[in-house]
């Protein structure tokens, strides 16, 4: 009986110790990137605030039919006049800004 109690207490102590280190480690993780902030820092110059400026031949993001995965590839590797951002942004920042650009749609359909 004493041996079983000792084993149980050891397992509880181990579980508490492991749980504590997980909490400490998760507190040191960097925050998830803000796609809108990344867009306003790197993309607004050519694409404009609403994605439809077209500066320097930039594509109108409001009418783009690219999936988020395709946008990630374009942002990462560049296309035509667009510079690649693989050396400037982390993969998570690229994913965040690609997802944000999907929100850049006109309020009304064209022609209304």
Secondary structure, 3 states (H helix, E strand, C coil): CHHHHHHHHHHHHHHHHHHHHHHHHHHCCCCCCCHHHHHHHHCHHHHCCCCCCCHHHCCCCCCCCCCHHHHHHHHHHCECCECCCCCCCCHHHHHHHHHHHCCCCCCCCCCC
